[in-house]
């Protein structure tokens, strides 16, 4: 019975090279453009969660 878990980084790399190309996907496939995200906002409820944090630290 063959151990299927890689115990070292070298074993993991070797295992990955054994994966057929058709299962690896296209390496040259373009990544989608990131979409804009809303800026972070902290409201009173968020602030209340950590308001007394210095008591515990």
C-alpha positions, 0 to 999 in steps of 0.5 A, a space after each residue: 500500500 502506497 502512502 498518499 500523503 507527502 511528508 516533505 516539500 520535495 515529495 509534494 512537488 514530485 507528486 504535483 509533477 505526476 498530475 496529468 496536464 489536462 487536470 492541472 488546467 491552463 497555466 496561461 489562462 488569464 485571471 479575471 480582473 478584480 472588481 472594486 470593493 467597498 471601503 472599510 467602515 467601522 460603525 458603533 456596533 463594531 467599535 462596541 465589540 472591542 471597546 473594553 479590549 484593553 482590560 483583557 490585554 
